[in-house]
Amino acid sequence: MSVNLTSVLKANGLSMKQAAEICGVDKSLIVKVVGQNYHNWQQKEKELISAIQEAGYHKTGDDLLTINTDILVKTSNVSRFFDLADDLANPDSSLSSSLGMAIGTAERGKTHAAKHYCRRNENAVYTLYVDGFSRVQLLRNICAELVGSRPYSFGSCVSIIQEVSRVNRRLIIIDEADKCPLSILEMLRGLNESCEIPILLVGEEALKGKVDAVPRLRSRIRKPICVFESLSISDVSVYYSAAAGLSLDQPLIENLYRRARGGFRTLTNDSLALAKIARSSGLNTITPAMLDQLA
């Protein structure tokens, strides 16, 4: 396995904060390089590893299996999500029907895709709807992501969002929107229209039922809706290749696929557990026998 920054940190028992202090950089840079979200991250990774080694930390971890669960794995679900988000964020795209919807069963990877999209696109912001939020609480969180401030009143929040949308087209991604009551969804529809700002609603299947029940909401949904489907066998193979640099045998991939039951979160949790088993066994790969040790 090739040496990477994640394995170097783990092999030397360093946190990202400690690595940042050693290299004389901000912790956010370490986070971006590890997540491969930094421009020309490969070159920067080499520079950071060199600085860490020059400081006396020589273990490379090339004999340890590491899993980078923060990496973006371009599954078919992620590709569909990015296509929809790109369409909504495109300044040349129509603002008609500029409410997007991405739905799917829990643990399909919706949140993972949404957060990664916002990391890679400065004109997109992510916020989580927490069950019980008022309209003002949600709008204050949106403003915090857009401009870094949290106005007190509803009107002040709307004014800021309007001003932001006049300067530049921004995409607001709202996660767990299925928990929003209809009054909040109607407010977001009004925000979308009055501020001319696209909004992407992300949630479980119940979200579609709520929207479909209100014609003025349903008519403003951008087509096609992004549906997060069960992971495929090829998705599992791509994940282990991207996150761990492993090319696993097909029977093993099929076993991992069955264990995941279509869920991205289960897939990543299994991979972390398997990596721990591999390291304790002094191995840098995954074997069928290791699956028997999983709960």
C-alpha positions as a Markdown table, in Angstrom:
| # | Residue | x | y | z |
|---|---|---|---|---|
| 1 | Met | 0.0 | 0.0 | 0.0 |
| 2 | Ser | 1.3 | 3.5 | -0.8 |
| 3 | Val | 2.2 | 5.9 | 2.0 |
| 4 | Asn | -0.4 | 8.6 | 2.7 |
| 5 | Leu | -0.8 | 11.3 | 5.3 |
| 6 | Thr | -3.5 | 9.3 | 7.1 |
| 7 | Ser | -1.3 | 6.3 | 7.6 |
| 8 | Val | 1.7 | 8.5 | 8.7 |
| 9 | Leu | -0.4 | 10.2 | 11.3 |
| 10 | Lys | -1.8 | 6.9 | 12.7 |
| 11 | Ala | 1.6 | 5.2 | 12.6 |
| 12 | Asn | 3.2 | 8.0 | 14.7 |
| 13 | Gly | 0.2 | 8.5 | 17.0 |
| 14 | Leu | -0.3 | 12.1 | 15.8 |
| 15 | Ser | -3.6 | 14.0 | 15.7 |
| 16 | Met | -4.4 | 16.4 | 12.9 |
| 17 | Lys | -3.9 | 19.3 | 15.3 |
| 18 | Gln | -0.5 | 18.0 | 16.3 |
| 19 | Ala | 0.5 | 17.5 | 12.7 |
| 20 | Ala | -0.6 | 21.1 | 11.9 |
| 21 | Glu | 1.6 | 22.4 | 14.7 |
| 22 | Ile | 4.6 | 20.4 | 13.4 |
| 23 | Cys | 4.1 | 21.6 | 9.8 |
| 24 | Gly | 3.4 | 25.1 | 10.8 |
| 25 | Val | 0.0 | 25.2 | 9.1 |
| 26 | Asp | -3.6 | 25.5 | 10.1 |
| 27 | Lys | -5.5 | 22.3 | 11.1 |
| 28 | Ser | -8.1 | 23.0 | 8.3 |
| 29 | Leu | -5.3 | 22.4 | 5.7 |
| 30 | Ile | -4.6 | 19.0 | 7.2 |
| 31 | Val | -8.3 | 18.1 | 7.2 |
| 32 | Lys | -8.6 | 19.1 | 3.5 |
| 33 | Val | -5.5 | 17.2 | 2.4 |
| 34 | Val | -6.6 | 14.0 | 4.3 |
| 35 | Gly | -10.1 | 14.4 | 2.7 |
| 36 | Gln | -8.6 | 15.1 | -0.7 |
| 37 | Asn | -10.5 | 18.3 | -0.9 |
| 38 | Tyr | -7.4 | 20.6 | -1.3 |
| 39 | His | -6.3 | 21.9 | -4.7 |
| 40 | Asn | -3.4 | 19.8 | -5.9 |
| 41 | Trp | -3.7 | 17.8 | -2.7 |
| 42 | Gln | -1.3 | 15.1 | -3.8 |
| 43 | Gln | 1.7 | 17.5 | -3.9 |
| 44 | Lys | 0.6 | 19.1 | -0.7 |
| 45 | Glu | 0.4 | 15.7 | 1.0 |
| 46 | Lys | 4.0 | 14.9 | 0.0 |
| 47 | Glu | 5.1 | 18.2 | 1.4 |
| 48 | Leu | 3.3 | 17.6 | 4.7 |
| 49 | Ile | 4.7 | 14.0 | 5.0 |
| 50 | Ser | 8.2 | 15.3 | 4.4 |
| 51 | Ala | 7.8 | 18.0 | 7.1 |
| 52 | Ile | 6.6 | 15.4 | 9.6 |
| 53 | Gln | 9.4 | 13.1 | 8.9 |
| 54 | Glu | 12.0 | 15.9 | 9.1 |
| 55 | Ala | 10.6 | 16.6 | 12.6 |
| 56 | Gly | 11.6 | 13.1 | 13.6 |
| 57 | Tyr | 8.5 | 11.1 | 13.0 |
| 58 | His | 9.7 | 8.4 | 10.6 |
| 59 | Lys | 7.1 | 5.7 | 10.8 |
| 60 | Thr | 5.2 | 5.6 | 7.5 |
| 61 | Gly | 2.4 | 3.1 | 8.4 |
| 62 | Asp | 2.9 | 1.5 | 5.0 |
| 63 | Asp | 2.5 | -1.9 | 6.7 |
| 64 | Leu | -0.8 | -0.9 | 8.3 |
| 65 | Leu | -4.2 | -1.1 | 6.8 |
| 66 | Thr | -5.9 | 2.3 | 7.1 |
| 67 | Ile | -9.4 | 3.4 | 5.9 |
| 68 | Asn | -10.1 | 6.9 | 4.9 |
| 69 | Thr | -13.9 | 7.1 | 5.4 |
| 70 | Asp | -13.8 | 10.9 | 4.7 |
| 71 | Ile | -12.9 | 10.4 | 1.1 |
| 72 | Leu | -15.6 | 11.0 | -1.6 |
| 73 | Val | -16.4 | 7.7 | -3.3 |
| 74 | Lys | -18.2 | 8.4 | -6.6 |
| 75 | Thr | -21.0 | 5.8 | -6.3 |
| 76 | Ser | -23.9 | 6.1 | -8.7 |
| 77 | Asn | -25.9 | 7.7 | -5.9 |
| 78 | Val | -23.2 | 10.4 | -5.4 |
| 79 | Ser | -23.0 | 11.0 | -9.1 |
| 80 | Arg | -26.8 | 11.6 | -9.4 |
| 81 | Phe | -26.7 | 13.9 | -6.4 |
| 82 | Phe | -23.8 | 16.0 | -7.8 |
| 83 | Asp | -25.6 | 16.3 | -11.1 |
| 84 | Leu | -28.7 | 17.6 | -9.5 |
| 85 | Ala | -26.8 | 20.0 | -7.2 |
| 86 | Asp | -24.7 | 21.3 | -10.2 |
| 87 | Asp | -27.9 | 21.9 | -12.2 |
| 88 | Leu | -29.4 | 23.9 | -9.3 |
| 89 | Ala | -26.2 | 25.9 | -8.6 |
| 90 | Asn | -25.5 | 26.7 | -12.2 |
| 91 | Pro | -26.0 | 30.4 | -12.7 |
| 92 | Asp | -27.2 | 29.8 | -16.2 |
| 93 | Ser | -29.8 | 27.4 | -15.1 |
| 94 | Ser | -33.4 | 28.5 | -14.8 |
| 95 | Leu | -34.8 | 29.5 | -11.4 |
| 96 | Ser | -38.1 | 28.0 | -12.4 |
| 97 | Ser | -38.6 | 24.8 | -10.4 |
| 98 | Ser | -35.4 | 25.5 | -8.5 |
| 99 | Leu | -36.3 | 23.4 | -5.4 |
| 100 | Gly | -34.4 | 20.1 | -5.6 |
| 101 | Met | -35.1 | 16.9 | -3.8 |
| 102 | Ala | -32.8 | 14.0 | -2.9 |
| 103 | Ile | -34.5 | 11.2 | -1.0 |
| 104 | Gly | -33.6 | 7.7 | 0.2 |
| 105 | Thr | -33.7 | 5.3 | 3.1 |
| 106 | Ala | -31.5 | 6.0 | 6.1 |
| 107 | Glu | -27.7 | 5.3 | 5.8 |
| 108 | Arg | -27.7 | 5.5 | 2.0 |
| 109 | Gly | -25.0 | 8.2 | 2.1 |
| 110 | Lys | -27.1 | 11.3 | 1.5 |
| 111 | Thr | -25.4 | 13.3 | 4.2 |
| 112 | His | -22.0 | 12.2 | 3.1 |
| 113 | Ala | -22.7 | 13.3 | -0.4 |
| 114 | Ala | -24.2 | 16.6 | 0.6 |
| 115 | Lys | -21.3 | 17.6 | 2.9 |
| 116 | His | -18.7 | 16.7 | 0.3 |
| 117 | Tyr | -20.5 | 18.7 | -2.4 |
| 118 | Cys | -20.4 | 21.8 | -0.2 |
| 119 | Arg | -16.8 | 21.3 | 0.6 |
| 120 | Arg | -16.0 | 21.3 | -3.1 |
| 121 | Asn | -18.3 | 24.1 | -4.1 |
| 122 | Glu | -17.9 | 27.5 | -2.4 |
| 123 | Asn | -21.3 | 28.6 | -3.8 |
| 124 | Ala | -23.1 | 25.8 | -1.9 |
| 125 | Val | -23.8 | 25.6 | 1.9 |
| 126 | Tyr | -25.0 | 22.8 | 4.1 |
| 127 | Thr | -27.3 | 23.0 | 7.1 |
| 128 | Leu | -29.1 | 20.3 | 9.1 |
| 129 | Tyr | -32.7 | 20.7 | 10.1 |
| 130 | Val | -33.2 | 19.6 | 13.7 |
| 131 | Asp | -36.6 | 18.3 | 14.6 |
| 132 | Gly | -38.4 | 21.1 | 16.5 |
| 133 | Phe | -36.5 | 24.0 | 14.9 |
| 134 | Ser | -38.6 | 27.2 | 14.4 |
| 135 | Arg | -38.5 | 29.1 | 11.1 |
| 136 | Val | -36.1 | 31.6 | 12.6 |
| 137 | Gln | -33.7 | 29.0 | 14.0 |
| 138 | Leu | -33.4 | 27.4 | 10.6 |
| 139 | Leu | -32.9 | 30.7 | 8.9 |
| 140 | Arg | -30.3 | 31.8 | 11.4 |
| 141 | Asn | -28.3 | 28.6 | 10.7 |
| 142 | Ile | -28.6 | 29.3 | 6.9 |
| 143 | Cys | -27.3 | 32.8 | 7.4 |
| 144 | Ala | -24.5 | 31.5 | 9.5 |
| 145 | Glu | -23.4 | 29.3 | 6.7 |
| 146 | Leu | -23.8 | 32.0 | 4.0 |
| 147 | Val | -22.2 | 35.0 | 5.7 |
| 148 | Gly | -21.0 | 33.9 | 9.2 |
| 149 | Ser | -23.6 | 35.9 | 11.1 |
| 150 | Arg | -26.8 | 34.9 | 12.9 |
| 151 | Pro | -29.4 | 37.7 | 12.8 |
| 152 | Tyr | -32.0 | 37.7 | 15.5 |
| 153 | Ser | -35.2 | 38.3 | 13.6 |
| 154 | Phe | -37.0 | 36.5 | 10.7 |
| 155 | Gly | -37.0 | 39.7 | 8.6 |
| 156 | Ser | -33.3 | 40.3 | 9.1 |
| 157 | Cys | -32.5 | 36.7 | 8.1 |
| 158 | Val | -34.5 | 37.0 | 4.9 |
| 159 | Ser | -32.9 | 40.4 | 4.1 |
| 160 | Ile | -29.4 | 38.9 | 4.3 |
| 161 | Ile | -30.4 | 35.9 | 2.1 |
| 162 | Gln | -31.8 | 38.3 | -0.5 |
| 163 | Glu | -28.7 | 40.4 | -0.5 |
| 164 | Val | -26.5 | 37.3 | -0.8 |
| 165 | Ser | -28.5 | 36.0 | -3.8 |
| 166 | Arg | -28.3 | 39.4 | -5.6 |
| 167 | Val | -24.5 | 39.2 | -5.5 |
| 168 | Asn | -24.0 | 35.5 | -6.4 |
| 169 | Arg | -26.1 | 32.5 | -7.0 |
| 170 | Arg | -25.8 | 30.2 | -3.9 |
| 171 | Leu | -27.3 | 26.8 | -3.3 |
| 172 | Ile | -28.7 | 26.0 | 0.1 |
| 173 | Ile | -28.7 | 22.2 | 1.0 |
| 174 | Ile | -31.0 | 21.3 | 3.9 |
| 175 | Asp | -30.5 | 17.9 | 5.3 |
| 176 | Glu | -33.1 | 15.8 | 7.1 |
| 177 | Ala | -35.8 | 18.0 | 5.5 |
| 178 | Asp | -38.2 | 15.1 | 5.9 |
| 179 | Lys | -38.5 | 16.2 | 9.5 |
| 180 | Cys | -39.7 | 19.7 | 8.5 |
| 181 | Pro | -43.4 | 20.4 | 9.1 |
| 182 | Leu | -45.3 | 21.7 | 6.1 |
| 183 | Ser | -45.2 | 25.2 | 7.5 |
| 184 | Ile | -41.3 | 25.1 | 7.3 |
| 185 | Leu | -41.4 | 23.6 | 3.8 |
| 186 | Glu | -43.8 | 26.3 | 2.7 |
| 187 | Met | -41.5 | 28.9 | 4.2 |
| 188 | Leu | -38.6 | 27.5 | 2.2 |
| 189 | Arg | -40.7 | 27.6 | -1.0 |
| 190 | Gly | -41.4 | 31.3 | -0.3 |
| 191 | Leu | -37.7 | 31.9 | 0.4 |
| 192 | Asn | -36.8 | 30.2 | -2.9 |
| 193 | Glu | -39.1 | 32.5 | -4.8 |
| 194 | Ser | -38.7 | 35.8 | -3.1 |
| 195 | Cys | -34.9 | 35.5 | -2.8 |
| 196 | Glu | -34.4 | 33.7 | -6.1 |
| 197 | Ile | -32.1 | 31.2 | -4.4 |
| 198 | Pro | -32.1 | 27.5 | -5.2 |
| 199 | Ile | -32.7 | 25.1 | -2.4 |
| 200 | Leu | -32.0 | 21.3 | -2.3 |
| 201 | Leu | -34.0 | 19.3 | 0.2 |
| 202 | Val | -32.4 | 16.1 | 1.4 |
| 203 | Gly | -34.3 | 13.5 | 3.5 |
| 204 | Glu | -35.9 | 10.1 | 3.7 |
| 205 | Glu | -38.8 | 9.0 | 1.5 |
| 206 | Ala | -41.5 | 10.7 | 3.7 |
| 207 | Leu | -40.2 | 14.0 | 2.3 |
| 208 | Lys | -41.7 | 13.2 | -1.1 |
| 209 | Gly | -45.1 | 12.4 | 0.4 |
| 210 | Lys | -45.2 | 15.8 | 2.2 |
| 211 | Val | -44.2 | 17.7 | -0.9 |
| 212 | Asp | -46.6 | 15.8 | -3.2 |
| 213 | Ala | -49.5 | 16.6 | -0.9 |
| 214 | Val | -49.1 | 20.4 | -1.7 |
| 215 | Pro | -49.4 | 21.3 | -5.4 |
| 216 | Arg | -47.6 | 24.6 | -5.1 |
| 217 | Leu | -44.6 | 22.7 | -3.6 |
| 218 | Arg | -44.8 | 19.7 | -5.9 |
| 219 | Ser | -44.8 | 22.0 | -9.0 |
| 220 | Arg | -41.6 | 23.7 | -8.0 |
| 221 | Ile | -39.5 | 20.5 | -7.7 |
| 222 | Arg | -36.7 | 20.2 | -10.2 |
| 223 | Lys | -36.7 | 17.0 | -12.2 |
| 224 | Pro | -35.4 | 14.4 | -12.0 |
| 225 | Ile | -35.6 | 13.8 | -8.3 |
| 226 | Cys | -32.4 | 12.2 | -7.0 |
| 227 | Val | -33.2 | 8.8 | -5.4 |
| 228 | Phe | -30.5 | 7.2 | -3.3 |
| 229 | Glu | -30.7 | 3.5 | -4.0 |
| 230 | Ser | -29.1 | 0.5 | -2.3 |
| 231 | Leu | -25.4 | 0.2 | -2.9 |
| 232 | Ser | -24.4 | -2.1 | -5.7 |
| 233 | Ile | -21.6 | -4.7 | -5.6 |
| 234 | Ser | -19.5 | -2.4 | -7.8 |
| 235 | Asp | -20.0 | 0.4 | -5.3 |
| 236 | Val | -18.6 | -1.8 | -2.6 |
| 237 | Ser | -15.6 | -2.6 | -4.8 |
| 238 | Val | -15.0 | 1.1 | -5.6 |
| 239 | Tyr | -15.3 | 2.1 | -2.0 |
| 240 | Tyr | -12.5 | -0.3 | -0.8 |
| 241 | Ser | -10.3 | 0.7 | -3.7 |
| 242 | Ala | -10.7 | 4.4 | -3.0 |
| 243 | Ala | -10.8 | 4.4 | 0.8 |
| 244 | Ala | -8.2 | 1.7 | 1.4 |
| 245 | Gly | -6.3 | 1.1 | -1.8 |
| 246 | Leu | -7.5 | -2.5 | -1.8 |
| 247 | Ser | -8.5 | -4.7 | -4.8 |
| 248 | Leu | -10.4 | -7.4 | -3.1 |
| 249 | Asp | -11.5 | -10.8 | -4.5 |
| 250 | Gln | -15.0 | -10.9 | -5.9 |
| 251 | Pro | -16.3 | -13.5 | -3.3 |
| 252 | Leu | -15.1 | -11.2 | -0.5 |
| 253 | Ile | -16.7 | -8.2 | -2.1 |
| 254 | Glu | -20.0 | -10.1 | -2.4 |
| 255 | Asn | -19.9 | -11.0 | 1.3 |
| 256 | Leu | -19.2 | -7.4 | 2.2 |
| 257 | Tyr | -22.1 | -6.3 | 0.0 |
| 258 | Arg | -24.5 | -8.7 | 1.7 |
| 259 | Arg | -23.4 | -7.5 | 5.1 |
| 260 | Ala | -24.0 | -3.8 | 4.1 |
| 261 | Arg | -27.6 | -4.5 | 3.1 |
| 262 | Gly | -27.4 | -1.6 | 0.7 |
| 263 | Gly | -26.3 | 0.9 | 3.4 |
| 264 | Phe | -23.3 | 3.2 | 3.0 |
| 265 | Arg | -23.0 | 3.7 | 6.8 |
| 266 | Thr | -22.8 | 0.0 | 7.5 |
| 267 | Leu | -20.3 | -0.4 | 4.7 |
| 268 | Thr | -18.0 | 2.3 | 6.3 |
| 269 | Asn | -18.5 | 1.0 | 9.8 |
| 270 | Asp | -17.6 | -2.6 | 8.7 |
| 271 | Ser | -14.5 | -1.3 | 6.9 |
| 272 | Leu | -13.2 | 0.5 | 10.0 |
| 273 | Ala | -13.8 | -2.6 | 12.1 |
| 274 | Leu | -12.0 | -4.8 | 9.6 |
| 275 | Ala | -9.0 | -2.4 | 9.4 |
| 276 | Lys | -8.7 | -2.6 | 13.2 |
| 277 | Ile | -8.7 | -6.4 | 13.0 |
| 278 | Ala | -6.1 | -6.4 | 10.2 |
| 279 | Arg | -3.8 | -4.1 | 12.1 |
| 280 | Ser | -4.0 | -6.2 | 15.3 |
| 281 | Ser | -3.1 | -9.2 | 13.1 |
| 282 | Gly | -0.2 | -7.4 | 11.5 |
| 283 | Leu | -1.9 | -7.6 | 8.1 |
| 284 | Asn | -2.4 | -4.9 | 5.5 |
| 285 | Thr | -5.4 | -6.5 | 3.7 |
| 286 | Ile | -8.7 | -8.0 | 4.5 |
| 287 | Thr | -9.3 | -11.8 | 4.6 |
| 288 | Pro | -12.6 | -13.8 | 4.6 |
| 289 | Ala | -11.8 | -15.1 | 8.1 |
| 290 | Met | -11.9 | -11.5 | 9.4 |
| 291 | Leu | -15.6 | -11.2 | 8.5 |
| 292 | Asp | -16.3 | -13.9 | 11.0 |
| 293 | Gln | -15.0 | -11.7 | 13.8 |
| 294 | Leu | -17.5 | -8.9 | 13.0 |
| 295 | Ala | -20.6 | -8.8 | 15.2 |
